[in-house]
Amino acid sequence: MQMNVGSIDRVARVIVGLILLAIVFVGPKTLWGLLGLIPLVTALIGFCPAYGLLGICSTRSNSGGQSTRTA
């Protein structure tokens, strides 16, 4: 499992994940907010299965840190 989520992408995933998790405790208080665990986990491990399937990599090891698609 090779890391395919870059640092900016990881920060965005943490923010989105925390916002979604907040829905469980604040606001409508629905369990749909538990979907926030998905971006949090992918940010913590640095690997996104969807990126792997689509051939996307947002790490800096590619051309200048820009998102690239490998085919």
Protein Blocks (a to p, Z undefined) as FASTA:
>chain_A
ZZfbdfklmmmmmmmmmmmmmmmmgojlpaklmmmmmmmmmmmnopafklmmnopafbfk
lghhiacddZZ
